[in-house]
Amino acid sequence: MNLTLTRPLVVFDIETTGINTQRDRIVEISMLKAFPNGDEELRTYRINPTIPIPKDASQIHGIYDTDVADKPTFKELAKEIEHFVHLCDFGGFNSNKFDFPLLVEEFYRAEIEIDIDNRKFIDVQRIFHTMEPRNLSAAYQFYCNQTLEDAHSAEADTIATWNILKAQLDRYPQLPKDVKGLHEFSGQGNNVDLAGRLVYDKNKVAVFNFGKHRGKPVEWVLKQEPSYYNWMMDGDFPQQTKRVLTRIRLQMMKH
């Protein structure tokens, strides 16, 4: 592997109560911190989500209410986790669309502001699907020639994801060898918010990426239809998306 790190990279995976980034909760998180000097540190936490874990979710990751009843809540662990990931870039498998947005929501619920504007995000799934469209288990078999045991265990998936990334860098010499380049390759470079509801167009202007105003500049829409801001703020959108939209609106008001 030849990955150039200028600061630590945290490769992580979460198991959750469901797939809604606004309403669901983390029940397990595993984080592998790779340092520029080659050292690695692994941490795994079981978390009490404070809400019941649906049966279908438990059947996937094997974590039931009784397994986390005596575990700390995310709010109780939030400062420790935030300290661990402080000033780090991130990597994961489908992390740009799900894992990281949900993690940020958990931080917001814990009343902790996490700086994401200056972070880079590597999505190993995006690299994999661009090069070899399959899933995590197939990726592990393809790149590492190993069978993924304990799939849907956060720790097993985290270690597999890190190993896949290292193998991808060895396999594809055309891939960028730095986090910034892989961040761009992972498709996160054009996102204004984590969920990709707002993106930059070719002129680096923030535009909506969904609904009736898809492709229209955010500032133009907010000027022409001010009620659209209130509709989004009252809607089922991620808190981080709402905060980015509010920041754009406040910047408009200053001019």
C-alpha positions as CSV (number, residue, x, y, z in Angstrom):
1,M,0.0,0.0,0.0
2,N,1.2,3.5,-0.8
3,L,-1.3,5.9,0.8
4,T,0.0,9.3,1.7
5,L,-1.5,10.6,5.0
6,T,-0.9,14.1,6.2
7,R,-3.1,13.5,9.3
8,P,-4.8,10.5,10.8
9,L,-7.5,8.6,8.8
10,V,-10.4,7.0,10.7
11,V,-11.9,4.1,8.9
12,F,-15.2,3.2,10.6
13,D,-18.4,1.2,10.4
14,I,-21.7,1.4,12.3
15,E,-24.5,-0.9,13.1
16,T,-27.9,0.8,13.6
17,T,-31.5,0.4,14.4
18,G,-32.4,1.1,10.8
19,I,-31.6,3.0,7.6
20,N,-33.1,6.4,8.3
21,T,-30.2,8.9,9.0
22,Q,-32.5,11.3,10.8
23,R,-34.5,8.9,13.1
24,D,-32.4,5.8,13.6
25,R,-29.6,5.3,16.1
26,I,-26.2,3.7,16.4
27,V,-25.9,0.4,18.3
28,E,-22.3,-0.4,17.5
29,I,-19.4,1.6,16.1
30,S,-15.9,0.5,15.3
31,M,-13.1,2.9,14.3
32,L,-9.7,2.1,13.0
33,K,-7.4,5.1,13.2
34,A,-4.4,5.0,10.8
35,F,-1.6,7.4,11.6
36,P,0.8,9.0,9.1
37,N,3.7,7.1,10.7
38,G,2.0,3.7,10.0
39,D,0.6,3.1,13.5
40,E,-3.0,1.9,13.8
41,E,-5.5,2.0,16.7
42,L,-8.8,0.2,16.8
43,R,-11.7,1.0,19.1
44,T,-15.2,-0.6,19.2
45,Y,-18.2,0.4,21.2
46,R,-21.6,-1.2,21.8
47,I,-24.1,1.6,22.4
48,N,-27.6,1.8,24.0
49,P,-29.6,3.5,21.3
50,T,-32.3,4.5,23.8
51,I,-35.0,3.2,21.4
52,P,-36.0,-0.4,20.6
53,I,-34.0,-2.2,18.0
54,P,-36.3,-3.6,15.4
55,K,-36.3,-7.3,14.9
56,D,-35.3,-7.2,11.3
57,A,-32.3,-5.0,12.1
58,S,-31.2,-7.3,14.9
59,Q,-31.4,-10.3,12.5
60,I,-28.9,-8.5,10.2
61,H,-26.3,-7.5,12.7
62,G,-27.0,-9.8,15.6
63,I,-27.4,-7.1,18.2
64,Y,-30.5,-7.2,20.4
65,D,-32.0,-4.9,23.0
66,T,-30.6,-7.1,25.8
67,D,-27.1,-6.9,24.3
68,V,-27.0,-3.1,24.8
69,A,-29.3,-2.5,27.7
70,D,-26.4,-1.9,30.1
71,K,-24.2,-0.1,27.5
72,P,-23.6,3.7,27.5
73,T,-25.7,5.9,25.3
74,F,-24.1,7.8,22.4
75,K,-24.4,11.0,24.4
76,E,-22.4,9.5,27.2
77,L,-19.7,8.4,24.7
78,A,-19.9,11.4,22.4
79,K,-17.0,13.4,23.9
80,E,-14.7,10.4,23.9
81,I,-15.5,9.5,20.3
82,E,-15.2,13.2,19.2
83,H,-11.7,13.3,20.8
84,F,-10.7,10.1,19.0
85,V,-11.7,11.5,15.6
86,H,-10.6,15.1,16.2
87,L,-8.9,16.6,13.2
88,C,-9.0,13.2,11.3
89,D,-10.2,12.4,7.8
90,F,-12.7,9.5,7.4
91,G,-13.1,6.4,5.3
92,G,-15.8,3.8,5.2
93,F,-18.0,1.6,3.0
94,N,-21.0,3.5,1.8
95,S,-20.0,6.0,4.5
96,N,-20.7,9.2,2.5
97,K,-24.4,8.4,2.0
98,F,-25.2,6.7,5.3
99,D,-22.6,6.1,8.0
100,F,-21.2,9.6,8.3
101,P,-24.5,11.5,8.0
102,L,-26.0,9.3,10.8
103,L,-22.8,9.7,12.9
104,V,-23.1,13.5,12.6
105,E,-26.8,13.4,13.5
106,E,-25.8,11.5,16.7
107,F,-23.2,14.2,17.5
108,Y,-25.9,16.9,17.0
109,R,-28.3,15.1,19.3
110,A,-25.5,14.9,21.9
111,E,-25.1,18.7,21.5
112,I,-21.6,18.4,20.1
113,E,-20.5,20.4,17.1
114,I,-18.2,18.4,14.9
115,D,-16.2,20.2,12.3
116,I,-16.8,18.6,8.9
117,D,-16.0,21.4,6.5
118,N,-12.3,20.7,6.5
119,R,-12.5,16.9,6.6
120,K,-11.9,14.5,3.7
121,F,-14.1,11.4,3.1
122,I,-13.0,8.3,1.3
123,D,-15.9,6.0,0.3
124,V,-14.4,2.5,-0.4
125,Q,-17.7,1.4,-1.8
126,R,-17.6,4.2,-4.4
127,I,-14.1,3.1,-5.5
128,F,-15.2,-0.5,-5.5
129,H,-18.4,0.1,-7.5
130,T,-16.5,2.3,-10.0
131,M,-13.8,-0.4,-10.5
132,E,-15.6,-3.6,-9.7
133,P,-19.4,-3.2,-8.9
134,R,-20.2,-5.6,-6.0
135,N,-20.8,-5.6,-2.2
136,L,-18.5,-5.6,0.8
137,S,-18.2,-9.4,1.1
138,A,-17.5,-9.8,-2.6
139,A,-15.0,-6.9,-2.4
140,Y,-13.2,-8.6,0.4
141,Q,-13.0,-11.8,-1.5
142,F,-12.0,-10.0,-4.7
143,Y,-9.3,-7.7,-3.3
144,C,-8.0,-9.7,-0.3
145,N,-8.9,-13.3,-1.5
146,Q,-10.5,-14.0,1.9
147,T,-14.0,-14.8,3.1
148,L,-15.5,-12.1,5.3
149,E,-16.4,-13.8,8.5
150,D,-18.9,-12.1,10.9
151,A,-20.3,-9.8,8.2
152,H,-22.4,-7.0,9.7
153,S,-20.3,-7.0,12.8
154,A,-19.0,-3.4,12.9
155,E,-15.5,-4.5,13.9
156,A,-15.2,-7.1,11.2
157,D,-16.6,-4.8,8.5
158,T,-14.3,-2.0,9.7
159,I,-11.2,-4.1,9.4
160,A,-12.3,-5.5,6.1
161,T,-12.9,-2.0,4.7
162,W,-9.5,-0.9,5.7
163,N,-7.9,-3.9,4.2
164,I,-9.9,-3.4,1.0
165,L,-8.7,0.2,0.7
166,K,-5.1,-0.9,1.1
167,A,-5.6,-3.6,-1.6
168,Q,-7.4,-1.1,-3.9
169,L,-4.4,1.2,-3.8
170,D,-2.1,-1.7,-4.6
171,R,-4.3,-2.9,-7.4
172,Y,-5.1,0.3,-9.2
173,P,-2.0,2.5,-9.8
174,Q,-4.2,5.1,-11.4
175,L,-6.0,5.8,-8.0
176,P,-4.8,8.9,-6.1
177,K,-2.4,8.1,-3.3
178,D,-3.5,10.9,-1.0
179,V,-6.7,11.4,1.0
180,K,-7.7,14.6,-0.8
181,G,-7.6,12.7,-4.2
182,L,-9.5,9.8,-2.8
183,H,-12.0,12.2,-1.3
184,E,-12.7,13.6,-4.8
185,F,-12.8,10.1,-6.3
186,S,-15.3,9.0,-3.7
187,G,-17.7,11.6,-5.1
188,Q,-17.8,13.8,-2.0
189,G,-16.0,16.8,-3.5
190,N,-19.1,18.3,-5.1
191,N,-21.4,17.9,-2.1
192,V,-22.3,21.1,-0.2
193,D,-24.0,19.0,2.6
194,L,-23.1,15.4,3.6
195,A,-26.3,13.9,2.2
196,G,-25.9,15.5,-1.2
197,R,-29.1,17.4,-1.1
198,L,-27.1,20.5,-2.1
199,V,-24.3,20.2,-4.6
200,Y,-21.9,22.5,-6.4
201,D,-22.5,22.9,-10.2
202,K,-19.7,23.2,-12.7
203,N,-19.3,26.9,-11.7
204,K,-19.0,26.0,-8.1
205,V,-22.4,27.5,-7.3
206,A,-24.5,25.7,-4.7
207,V,-27.6,24.2,-6.3
208,F,-30.4,21.9,-5.1
209,N,-30.0,18.3,-6.0
210,F,-33.5,17.0,-5.6
211,G,-37.2,17.9,-6.1
212,K,-38.8,20.6,-8.2
213,H,-35.8,22.9,-7.9
214,R,-33.1,20.4,-8.9
215,G,-30.2,22.2,-10.6
216,K,-31.4,25.6,-9.5
217,P,-29.0,27.8,-7.4
218,V,-29.9,27.7,-3.7
219,E,-29.6,31.5,-3.3
220,W,-31.9,32.1,-6.3
221,V,-34.6,29.7,-5.0
222,L,-34.5,31.2,-1.5
223,K,-34.9,34.7,-3.0
224,Q,-37.7,33.6,-5.4
225,E,-39.5,31.3,-3.0
226,P,-38.6,32.2,0.6
227,S,-41.1,29.6,2.0
228,Y,-39.0,26.8,0.5
229,Y,-36.5,27.4,3.4
230,N,-39.3,26.9,6.0
231,W,-40.5,23.8,4.2
232,M,-37.1,22.2,4.3
233,M,-36.6,23.2,7.9
234,D,-39.9,21.6,8.9
235,G,-39.2,18.6,6.7
236,D,-37.6,15.2,7.2
237,F,-34.1,16.3,6.2
238,P,-30.8,15.7,8.1
239,Q,-29.9,18.3,10.7
240,Q,-26.6,18.9,8.9
241,T,-28.4,19.7,5.7
242,K,-30.6,22.2,7.5
243,R,-27.6,23.8,9.1
244,V,-25.8,24.2,5.8
245,L,-29.0,25.7,4.2
246,T,-29.3,28.1,7.2
247,R,-25.7,29.1,6.8
248,I,-26.3,30.0,3.1
249,R,-29.4,31.9,4.0
250,L,-27.5,33.9,6.7
251,Q,-24.7,34.7,4.3
252,M,-27.3,36.0,1.8
253,M,-28.8,38.3,4.5
254,K,-25.3,39.9,5.1
255,H,-25.1,41.0,1.5
